[in-house]
């Protein structure tokens, strides 16, 4: 097969394997987006008189069919094809003939991959937002079921003030909805049309209509100037992964509380047996492995964020092949977040608080008593604070 950059010279297979890396595997999820962006590009070329209507129609039909076939797992990208872009163009030429080779006029793999990646990130942000809301609703439902169950509120891991399942659950639900709003920041950075920037310096001698591709693909605006497109690589990825890390951090804290509450020493919650695992040596064990794994997910996301920063740090301007390595940490975190949100929404449906095991000691009302004493006696709060503290020591 002929690669997009092939000039006819042979290629060392070890070089191909190293430079293509895992792109032929990672890009499987980008095929549908590349189809959309390529169709938008073809229609724009035809509109500008740079592609005949017959060729445009053949290209659009051929790309649509290839996208549908890929979605049905009838073909996949091979190492020889390198990535989604090489696979689609070579298969398109095979399907419709030389007209398929006219599609690449006025573009580079650099703006092509960015268009697909940004469309993917926009969809990923929307899917994660929906997942966060699903977990928030599961917490709402838990508050509805057992909201009146008392619960000690803790600071420094010590009992502090009276709380309840409702307050506990609603606090996490509110933060998850805030995290969902944060995902829009990552989406906003991705919502810029890179098409027409080509390799980062435009397409000299060709009158491209960037507004046409922007409107066709639903990007909020065109990214200008074209030299800024490659300079921005990694920013949308880093922003989205950062916001996902915050989301996973809240899920991790939720999981940490449930792990503590599930210990035999606390016994505040129960889990259905089918949501726990066992031990290979200790027959009595019912382990809450799900929550332990959820607790670790923020670490994976922050590691991926560091990876993204490290890849882009101190690069020169213009496209660099280093940027190819941004896909893996991005995809890894999005997949992990989607799985984590789904399992947490499911697991929360099985959580049951056990009020018979939850006791609120009278000392938890100490702050309330100090407030009441200060108001009733008209004394400074600090004096009331000390009076109550001494009374607790005497009890």
C-alpha positions as CSV (number, residue, x, y, z in Angstrom):
1,X,0.0,0.0,0.0
2,X,1.0,3.6,-0.5
3,X,1.2,5.8,2.7
4,X,0.1,9.4,2.8
5,X,3.7,10.6,2.8
6,X,5.1,7.8,0.6
7,X,7.6,9.0,-2.1
8,X,8.4,5.6,-3.4
9,X,11.4,4.8,-1.3
10,X,11.4,1.6,0.9
11,X,10.8,1.9,4.6
12,X,12.7,0.0,7.3
13,X,10.0,-2.0,9.1
14,X,11.5,-1.4,12.5
15,X,11.2,2.3,11.8
16,X,7.6,1.9,10.8
17,X,6.8,-0.1,13.9
18,X,8.4,2.4,16.2
19,X,7.1,5.6,14.6
20,X,3.5,4.3,14.1
21,X,3.6,3.0,17.7
22,X,0.1,2.1,18.9
23,X,-1.6,4.6,16.6
24,X,-3.2,1.9,14.5
25,X,-4.9,0.6,17.7
26,X,-5.6,4.0,19.4
27,X,-7.1,5.5,16.2
28,X,-9.9,2.9,16.0
29,X,-12.0,5.2,18.1
30,X,-11.3,8.2,15.8
31,X,-12.4,6.6,12.5
32,X,-15.9,7.8,12.7
33,X,-14.8,11.4,13.6
34,X,-12.2,11.4,10.7
35,X,-15.0,10.3,8.4
36,X,-17.1,13.3,9.5
37,X,-14.2,15.8,9.2
38,X,-13.2,14.4,5.8
39,X,-16.7,14.6,4.4
40,X,-16.9,18.3,5.6
41,X,-13.6,18.9,3.9
42,X,-14.7,17.3,0.7
43,X,-17.9,19.3,0.5
44,X,-15.9,22.5,1.2
45,X,-13.5,21.7,-1.7
46,X,-16.5,21.2,-4.0
47,X,-18.1,24.4,-2.9
48,X,-14.8,26.2,-3.6
49,X,-14.6,24.7,-7.1
50,X,-11.6,22.6,-6.1
51,X,-13.4,19.3,-6.4
52,X,-16.0,18.2,-9.0
53,X,-19.5,17.5,-7.7
54,X,-19.2,13.9,-9.0
55,X,-15.9,13.3,-7.2
56,X,-17.4,14.9,-4.0
57,X,-20.4,12.6,-4.1
58,X,-18.3,9.5,-4.6
59,X,-15.9,10.5,-1.8
60,X,-18.8,11.2,0.6
61,X,-20.6,8.0,-0.2
62,X,-17.3,6.0,0.0
63,X,-16.3,7.5,3.3
64,X,-19.8,6.9,4.8
65,X,-19.7,3.3,3.8
66,X,-16.2,2.8,5.2
67,X,-17.3,4.4,8.5
68,X,-20.3,2.1,8.7
69,X,-18.2,-0.9,7.9
70,X,-15.7,0.0,10.5
71,X,-18.5,0.4,13.1
72,X,-19.6,-3.1,12.2
73,X,-16.0,-4.4,12.8
74,X,-15.7,-5.4,9.1
75,X,-12.2,-3.8,9.0
76,X,-9.7,-2.3,11.3
77,X,-6.6,-0.1,10.9
78,X,-3.4,-2.1,10.3
79,X,0.2,-1.2,11.3
80,X,1.0,-0.8,7.6
81,X,-1.7,1.9,7.4
82,X,-0.3,3.6,10.5
83,X,-3.4,5.5,11.6
84,X,-7.0,6.3,10.8
85,X,-6.1,8.8,8.1
86,X,-3.9,6.5,6.1
87,X,-6.4,3.7,6.5
88,X,-9.3,5.7,5.3
89,X,-7.6,7.3,2.3
90,X,-6.0,4.1,1.1
91,X,-9.3,2.2,1.4
92,X,-11.2,5.1,-0.2
93,X,-9.0,5.0,-3.2
94,X,-9.4,1.2,-3.4
95,X,-13.2,1.7,-3.3
96,X,-13.8,4.6,-5.6
97,X,-10.5,5.0,-7.6
98,X,-8.3,8.0,-8.2
99,X,-11.0,10.4,-7.0
100,X,-10.2,9.3,-3.4
101,X,-6.7,10.8,-3.8
102,X,-8.1,14.2,-4.4
103,X,-9.5,14.5,-0.9
104,X,-6.2,15.5,0.7
105,X,-6.0,18.8,-1.2
106,X,-5.6,21.6,1.2
107,X,-5.0,19.6,4.4
108,X,-2.4,17.7,6.4
109,X,-2.6,14.8,8.8
110,X,-1.8,17.5,11.4
111,X,-5.1,19.4,11.1
112,X,-6.9,16.2,10.2
113,X,-6.0,14.4,13.4
114,X,-6.8,17.5,15.5
115,X,-10.3,17.7,13.9
116,X,-11.0,14.1,14.8
117,X,-9.5,14.4,18.3
118,X,-11.4,17.5,19.1
119,X,-14.7,16.1,17.9
120,X,-13.9,13.0,20.1
121,X,-13.1,15.2,23.1
122,X,-16.3,17.1,22.8
123,X,-18.3,13.9,22.8
124,X,-16.3,12.5,25.6
125,X,-16.9,15.6,27.8
126,X,-20.7,15.2,27.1
127,X,-20.6,11.5,28.0
128,X,-18.7,12.1,31.2
129,X,-21.1,14.9,32.2
130,X,-24.0,12.5,31.7
131,X,-22.2,9.9,33.8
132,X,-21.5,12.3,36.6
133,X,-25.1,13.3,36.7
134,X,-26.1,9.6,36.9
135,X,-23.9,9.2,40.0
136,X,-25.4,12.4,41.5
137,X,-28.9,11.0,40.9
138,X,-27.9,7.8,42.6
139,X,-26.8,9.8,45.6
140,X,-30.1,11.8,45.5
141,X,-31.9,8.5,45.6
142,X,-29.8,7.3,48.6
143,X,-30.7,10.5,50.4
144,X,-34.4,10.0,49.6
145,X,-34.2,6.4,50.9
146,X,-32.3,6.9,54.1
147,X,-31.8,10.6,54.4
148,X,-33.0,10.8,58.0
149,X,-30.5,8.3,59.2
150,X,-28.1,10.1,61.6
151,X,-24.4,10.1,60.8
152,X,-21.5,11.6,62.7
153,X,-19.7,14.4,60.9
154,X,-16.0,14.1,61.0
155,X,-13.0,16.5,61.0
156,X,-9.4,15.2,61.4
157,X,-11.0,11.7,61.3
158,X,-12.6,12.5,64.7
159,X,-16.3,12.8,65.5
160,X,-17.1,16.5,65.2
161,X,-20.8,17.4,64.7
162,X,-24.1,15.7,64.0
163,X,-24.8,15.0,60.4
164,X,-27.0,12.7,58.4
165,X,-27.0,10.5,55.4
166,X,-28.9,13.3,53.5
167,X,-26.2,15.9,54.2
168,X,-23.5,13.4,53.4
169,X,-25.0,12.3,50.1
170,X,-26.2,15.7,49.0
171,X,-22.7,17.2,49.6
172,X,-21.1,14.6,47.2
173,X,-23.9,15.0,44.7
174,X,-23.4,18.8,44.6
175,X,-19.7,18.4,44.0
176,X,-20.2,15.9,41.3
177,X,-22.5,18.3,39.5
178,X,-19.8,21.0,39.9
179,X,-17.3,18.6,38.4
180,X,-19.7,18.1,35.5
181,X,-19.8,21.8,34.9
182,X,-16.0,21.8,34.9
183,X,-15.9,19.4,32.0
184,X,-17.3,22.2,29.9
185,X,-13.9,23.9,30.3
186,X,-12.2,21.1,28.6
187,X,-14.9,21.0,25.9
188,X,-14.5,24.7,25.3
189,X,-10.8,24.3,24.6
190,X,-11.6,21.5,22.1
191,X,-14.4,23.5,20.4
192,X,-12.1,25.2,17.8
193,X,-11.9,24.2,14.2
194,X,-8.3,23.3,13.1
195,X,-9.2,22.5,9.5
196,X,-7.5,24.8,7.0
197,X,-4.4,25.2,9.2
198,X,-2.9,22.2,7.4
199,X,0.6,21.5,8.9
200,X,0.4,24.7,10.9
201,X,0.9,27.3,8.2
202,X,-2.2,27.1,6.1
203,X,-2.6,25.9,2.6
204,X,-0.7,28.4,0.3
205,X,-2.3,28.9,-3.1
206,X,-5.6,27.4,-2.2
207,X,-8.8,29.3,-1.3
208,X,-10.2,27.3,1.6
209,X,-13.5,28.2,3.3
210,X,-12.8,27.5,7.0
211,X,-16.1,28.8,8.0
212,X,-17.8,26.1,5.9
213,X,-16.0,23.3,7.7
214,X,-16.5,24.9,11.1
215,X,-20.3,25.2,10.5
216,X,-20.5,21.6,9.1
217,X,-18.7,20.1,12.1
218,X,-20.3,22.3,14.7
219,X,-17.2,23.9,16.1
220,X,-17.8,27.1,18.0
221,X,-15.2,29.1,16.1
222,X,-12.2,28.7,13.8
223,X,-8.8,28.7,15.5
224,X,-6.8,31.7,14.4
225,X,-4.1,32.4,13.5
226,X,-3.2,29.1,11.8
227,X,0.2,29.1,13.6
228,X,-1.6,28.9,16.9
229,X,-3.2,25.5,16.1
230,X,-0.1,23.4,16.6
231,X,1.0,25.6,19.5
232,X,-2.2,24.7,21.3
233,X,-1.7,20.9,21.0
234,X,-2.0,19.3,24.4
235,X,-4.0,22.1,26.0
236,X,-7.4,20.7,25.4
237,X,-6.2,17.3,26.4
238,X,-4.6,18.6,29.6
239,X,-7.7,20.6,30.5
240,X,-10.1,17.7,30.0
241,X,-7.9,15.3,31.9
242,X,-7.5,17.9,34.7
243,X,-11.2,18.2,35.1
244,X,-11.6,14.5,35.0
245,X,-9.0,14.2,37.7
246,X,-11.1,16.5,39.9
247,X,-14.2,14.4,39.2
248,X,-12.4,11.2,40.0
249,X,-11.0,12.8,43.2
250,X,-14.5,13.4,44.5
251,X,-15.5,9.8,43.6
252,X,-12.3,8.7,45.4
253,X,-13.3,10.6,48.6
254,X,-16.8,9.1,48.3
255,X,-15.3,5.6,48.0
256,X,-12.9,6.3,50.9
257,X,-15.8,7.2,53.2
258,X,-17.7,4.0,52.2
259,X,-14.6,1.9,52.8
260,X,-14.4,3.3,56.3
261,X,-18.1,2.9,56.9
262,X,-18.0,-0.7,55.7
263,X,-15.3,-1.8,58.2
264,X,-16.4,-4.1,61.0
265,X,-15.3,-1.5,63.5
266,X,-17.8,1.0,62.0
267,X,-20.4,-1.2,60.5
268,X,-22.3,1.9,59.2
269,X,-23.2,0.4,55.8
270,X,-23.9,-3.0,54.2
271,X,-23.3,-4.2,50.7
272,X,-25.0,-7.0,48.8
273,X,-22.8,-10.1,48.7
274,X,-22.7,-10.0,44.9
275,X,-21.0,-6.6,45.1
276,X,-18.1,-8.0,47.2
277,X,-15.2,-10.3,46.5
278,X,-13.6,-13.0,48.6
279,X,-10.1,-14.1,49.8
280,X,-8.1,-17.0,48.5
281,X,-7.1,-17.9,52.0
282,X,-9.6,-16.4,54.5
283,X,-13.1,-17.8,54.0
284,X,-14.9,-15.1,56.1
285,X,-13.8,-12.2,53.9
286,X,-16.2,-10.0,51.9
287,X,-14.0,-7.4,50.3
288,X,-15.3,-4.0,48.9
289,X,-12.8,-4.1,46.1
290,X,-14.8,-1.8,43.9
291,X,-14.4,1.1,46.2
292,X,-10.7,0.5,46.7
293,X,-10.2,0.6,42.9
294,X,-12.3,3.8,42.6
295,X,-10.2,5.4,45.3
296,X,-7.1,4.9,43.1
297,X,-8.5,6.4,39.9
298,X,-7.5,10.0,40.6
299,X,-3.9,8.9,40.9
300,X,-4.1,7.4,37.4
301,X,-5.6,10.6,36.0
302,X,-3.0,12.9,37.7
303,X,-0.3,10.6,36.3
304,X,-1.7,11.0,32.8
305,X,-1.9,14.8,33.3
306,X,1.8,14.8,34.3
307,X,2.5,12.7,31.2
308,X,0.7,15.2,28.9
309,X,2.6,18.1,30.5
310,X,5.9,16.3,30.2
311,X,5.3,15.6,26.5
312,X,4.5,19.2,25.5
313,X,7.0,21.0,27.8
314,X,9.7,22.9,26.0
315,X,8.8,21.8,22.5
316,X,9.7,24.1,19.7
317,X,6.8,25.8,17.7
318,X,5.2,23.9,14.9
319,X,4.3,20.2,14.8
320,X,6.5,17.7,16.5
321,X,6.0,13.9,16.4
322,X,6.2,13.9,20.2
323,X,2.5,15.1,20.1
324,X,1.4,11.7,18.8
325,X,1.9,10.4,22.3
326,X,-0.8,12.6,23.7
327,X,-3.5,10.2,22.6
328,X,-2.7,7.3,25.0
329,X,-3.0,9.2,28.3
330,X,-6.1,11.0,27.1
331,X,-7.9,7.9,26.0
332,X,-6.8,6.0,29.1
333,X,-8.3,8.6,31.4
334,X,-11.5,9.0,29.5
335,X,-12.1,5.2,29.5
336,X,-11.3,4.9,33.1
337,X,-13.6,7.7,34.1
338,X,-16.5,6.3,32.0
339,X,-16.1,2.9,33.7
340,X,-15.7,4.4,37.2
341,X,-18.9,6.5,36.8
342,X,-20.9,3.6,35.6
343,X,-19.8,1.2,38.4
344,X,-20.3,3.9,41.1
345,X,-23.8,4.6,39.9
346,X,-24.5,0.8,40.1
347,X,-22.8,0.3,43.4
348,X,-24.6,3.1,45.2
349,X,-27.9,1.4,44.4
350,X,-26.8,-1.5,46.7
351,X,-25.5,0.6,49.6
352,X,-27.7,0.5,52.8
353,X,-26.9,2.4,55.9
354,X,-27.4,0.6,59.2
355,X,-28.9,3.0,61.8
356,X,-28.7,0.4,64.5
357,X,-24.9,0.6,64.4
358,X,-24.7,4.4,64.2
359,X,-24.4,6.3,67.5
360,X,-24.1,10.0,68.0
361,X,-22.4,10.9,71.3
362,X,-23.7,13.9,73.2
363,X,-20.3,15.6,72.7
364,X,-21.2,16.1,69.0
365,X,-23.6,18.9,70.1
366,X,-20.8,20.8,71.9
367,X,-20.6,23.6,69.3
368,X,-24.4,24.0,69.4
369,X,-24.3,24.2,73.1
370,X,-21.6,26.9,73.0
371,X,-23.6,28.9,70.5
372,X,-26.8,28.7,72.6
373,X,-24.9,29.6,75.8
374,X,-23.3,32.7,74.1
375,X,-26.7,33.9,72.8
376,X,-28.6,33.1,76.0
377,X,-26.1,34.6,78.5
378,X,-24.9,37.4,76.2
379,X,-21.3,36.4,76.7
380,X,-18.5,36.2,74.1
381,X,-18.4,33.0,72.1
382,X,-14.9,32.2,73.2
383,X,-16.0,32.3,76.9
384,X,-19.0,30.1,76.1
385,X,-16.6,27.7,74.2
386,X,-14.4,27.3,77.3
387,X,-17.4,26.8,79.7
388,X,-18.7,24.0,77.5
389,X,-15.2,22.4,77.1
390,X,-14.9,22.3,80.9
391,X,-18.3,20.8,81.3
392,X,-17.3,18.0,78.8
393,X,-14.2,17.3,80.9
394,X,-16.4,16.9,84.0
395,X,-18.8,14.4,82.3
